[in-house]
Amino acid sequence: MGYKYIALESEYGSGGGQIARQTAEMCGIPLYGRRVLEIVSQRLHIPVETIEEREETITSSFLFSIYMLSQTSGGDSDALPLEDRIFLEAQDAIRGLSVLGPAVFLGHCAVHALEERSDVLRVFIRADRSLREKNIAARRGLSAREAAQELKRTDQKRANYFRAYTRKGWTDPENYDLILDSGTLGANTCADMLFRVLSTDPKDV
């Protein structure tokens, strides 16, 4: 079976969003990133902005761990903190969107949501820290020091969020099928490589 989906995580400032967009456009398939938040917003009746503020601020969740352990006996997700309910709804939204057909999923622990599928290419985009700091400074209009602080803070938030809900390391190679260095390869080459993987008939490999 070939790959039909890409679940992509990326270090802050590595160009993961750009690569995801280019790949989706080249493949002619949807990119789901913010759309996941919009679905969660509709289900929980809270603004997308609130979800964005909450989604990557958690470091651990004891109640979520208890909830997951209780699933065999029917746990009640309504009793969970908002951050935990946001995660559960996002995971469900990702799985629901995957039913609609091939797509690129950006962030939101999509690699975890789709882990039971065999047709998902799990990708991590990285780049040298100094390059990412320069990218962030240029894009956000920040000083070198501010960019360094923003990078450290955002990467830590993403790592904490990923570990809190998957119990796995965000940058752990075992979580991914492919790790690309956008600083070495360039965003265009990364997107082209992902396009080729999705568009290659497995019989031709």
C-alpha positions as CSV (number, residue, x, y, z in Angstrom):
1,M,0.0,0.0,0.0
2,G,1.3,3.4,-0.9
3,Y,1.0,6.6,1.2
4,K,-2.1,8.7,0.9
5,Y,-1.6,11.1,3.8
6,I,1.2,13.2,5.3
7,A,1.2,14.0,9.0
8,L,3.9,16.7,9.5
9,E,5.4,18.2,12.6
10,S,8.1,20.9,12.4
11,E,10.5,22.9,14.5
12,Y,9.6,26.6,14.8
13,G,11.2,28.6,12.1
14,S,12.0,25.6,9.9
15,G,9.5,26.4,7.2
16,G,7.2,23.4,8.0
17,G,4.1,25.4,7.2
18,Q,5.4,26.5,3.8
19,I,6.5,22.9,3.0
20,A,3.1,21.6,4.0
21,R,1.3,24.1,1.8
22,Q,3.6,23.5,-1.2
23,T,3.2,19.8,-0.9
24,A,-0.6,19.9,-0.7
25,E,-0.7,22.2,-3.7
26,M,1.6,20.0,-5.8
27,C,-0.4,16.9,-4.9
28,G,-3.8,18.7,-5.4
29,I,-5.0,17.6,-2.0
30,P,-6.2,19.6,1.1
31,L,-4.0,20.9,3.8
32,Y,-5.5,20.7,7.3
33,G,-3.9,22.8,9.9
34,R,-6.1,25.7,11.0
35,R,-9.2,23.8,9.7
36,V,-8.7,21.4,12.6
37,L,-9.0,24.3,15.1
38,E,-12.1,25.6,13.3
39,I,-13.8,22.2,13.7
40,V,-12.9,22.1,17.4
41,S,-14.2,25.7,17.8
42,Q,-17.6,24.7,16.4
43,R,-17.9,21.6,18.6
44,L,-16.9,23.2,21.8
45,H,-18.4,26.6,21.1
46,I,-15.2,28.6,21.8
47,P,-13.3,31.0,19.6
48,V,-10.3,29.6,17.6
49,E,-8.2,32.2,19.3
50,T,-8.9,30.7,22.7
51,I,-8.0,27.3,21.3
52,E,-4.7,28.6,20.0
53,E,-3.9,30.1,23.4
54,R,-4.7,26.9,25.2
55,E,-3.5,24.2,22.8
56,E,0.2,24.4,23.3
57,T,0.4,25.7,26.9
58,I,0.1,22.4,28.8
59,T,3.1,20.6,30.2
60,S,1.3,17.5,31.6
61,S,-2.2,16.4,32.4
62,F,-2.8,14.0,35.3
63,L,-6.6,14.0,34.7
64,F,-6.1,13.2,31.0
65,S,-3.9,10.2,32.0
66,I,-6.6,9.0,34.3
67,Y,-9.3,9.5,31.6
68,M,-7.3,7.4,29.1
69,L,-6.9,4.6,31.6
70,S,-10.6,4.7,32.3
71,Q,-11.7,4.4,28.6
72,T,-12.4,0.7,28.9
73,S,-15.0,1.5,31.6
74,G,-16.4,4.6,29.9
75,G,-14.6,7.7,30.9
76,D,-16.4,11.1,30.8
77,S,-14.5,13.6,28.7
78,D,-16.8,16.4,29.9
79,A,-15.1,16.2,33.3
80,L,-11.7,17.0,31.8
81,P,-10.1,20.4,31.7
82,L,-10.6,22.5,28.5
83,E,-7.1,21.8,27.2
84,D,-7.7,18.0,27.4
85,R,-11.1,18.3,25.7
86,I,-9.5,20.4,22.9
87,F,-6.9,17.7,22.3
88,L,-9.5,14.9,22.1
89,E,-11.7,16.9,19.8
90,A,-8.7,17.8,17.6
91,Q,-7.7,14.1,17.3
92,D,-11.3,13.2,16.4
93,A,-11.4,16.0,13.8
94,I,-8.2,14.8,12.2
95,R,-9.5,11.2,12.0
96,G,-12.8,12.5,10.5
97,L,-11.0,14.6,7.9
98,S,-8.9,11.6,6.9
99,V,-12.1,9.8,5.9
100,L,-12.7,12.4,3.2
101,G,-9.5,11.4,1.2
102,P,-5.8,12.0,0.9
103,A,-4.5,15.1,2.7
104,V,-1.6,16.8,4.4
105,F,-2.0,17.4,8.1
106,L,0.1,20.0,9.8
107,G,0.7,19.8,13.6
108,H,-1.9,19.0,16.2
109,C,-0.3,15.6,16.9
110,A,-1.7,14.2,13.7
111,V,1.0,11.6,13.7
112,H,-0.7,10.3,16.9
113,A,-4.2,10.7,15.6
114,L,-3.5,8.6,12.5
115,E,-1.0,6.1,14.1
116,E,-3.2,3.1,13.3
117,R,-3.3,3.9,9.6
118,S,-0.6,2.2,7.4
119,D,-0.9,4.8,4.6
120,V,0.4,7.8,6.5
121,L,3.8,9.2,6.0
122,R,5.0,10.7,9.3
123,V,7.3,13.6,8.7
124,F,9.4,15.9,10.9
125,I,11.0,19.1,9.5
126,R,14.0,20.5,11.2
127,A,16.8,23.1,10.6
128,D,19.8,24.5,12.3
129,R,18.9,26.7,15.2
130,S,20.9,29.8,13.9
131,L,19.0,29.6,10.6
132,R,15.7,29.3,12.3
133,E,16.4,32.3,14.5
134,K,17.2,34.3,11.4
135,N,14.0,33.2,9.7
136,I,11.9,34.1,12.8
137,A,13.7,37.5,13.2
138,A,13.0,38.4,9.5
139,R,9.4,37.2,9.5
140,R,8.4,38.7,12.8
141,G,10.5,41.8,12.8
142,L,12.4,40.8,15.9
143,S,15.9,41.4,17.2
144,A,18.3,38.4,17.2
145,R,17.8,38.1,21.0
146,E,14.0,38.2,20.8
147,A,14.0,35.7,18.0
148,A,16.2,33.3,20.0
149,Q,13.8,33.6,23.0
150,E,10.7,33.1,20.8
151,L,12.2,30.0,19.2
152,K,13.1,28.5,22.5
153,R,9.7,29.2,24.0
154,T,7.7,27.9,21.0
155,D,9.7,24.7,20.5
156,Q,9.4,24.0,24.3
157,K,5.6,24.5,24.1
158,R,5.3,22.1,21.2
159,A,7.5,19.5,22.8
160,N,5.6,19.8,26.1
161,Y,2.2,19.5,24.3
162,F,3.3,16.4,22.3
163,R,4.7,14.6,25.3
164,A,1.7,15.5,27.6
165,Y,-0.7,13.7,25.2
166,T,1.3,11.1,23.4
167,R,3.9,10.2,26.1
168,K,6.5,10.4,23.4
169,G,9.3,12.8,22.6
170,W,8.4,15.4,20.0
171,T,11.8,15.1,18.2
172,D,12.3,11.4,18.7
173,P,13.2,9.8,15.3
174,E,11.1,6.7,16.2
175,N,7.9,8.8,15.8
176,Y,8.6,9.5,12.1
177,D,9.2,7.8,8.8
178,L,11.1,10.7,7.4
179,I,13.1,13.6,8.9
180,L,14.1,16.4,6.5
181,D,16.5,19.3,7.1
182,S,15.0,22.3,5.4
183,G,18.1,24.3,6.0
184,T,20.2,22.0,4.0
185,L,17.7,20.9,1.4
186,G,15.6,24.0,1.1
187,A,11.8,24.2,1.4
188,N,11.2,23.6,-2.3
189,T,13.3,20.4,-2.4
190,C,11.5,19.1,0.8
191,A,8.1,19.7,-0.8
192,D,9.2,18.1,-4.0
193,M,10.4,15.0,-2.1
194,L,7.2,14.7,-0.3
195,F,5.2,15.1,-3.5
196,R,7.2,12.3,-5.1
197,V,6.6,10.0,-2.2
198,L,2.8,10.5,-2.4
199,S,2.6,10.4,-6.2
200,T,4.8,7.2,-6.6
201,D,3.0,4.0,-7.3
202,P,4.3,1.4,-4.8
203,K,4.5,-1.1,-7.7
204,D,7.1,1.1,-9.4
205,V,9.4,1.1,-6.3
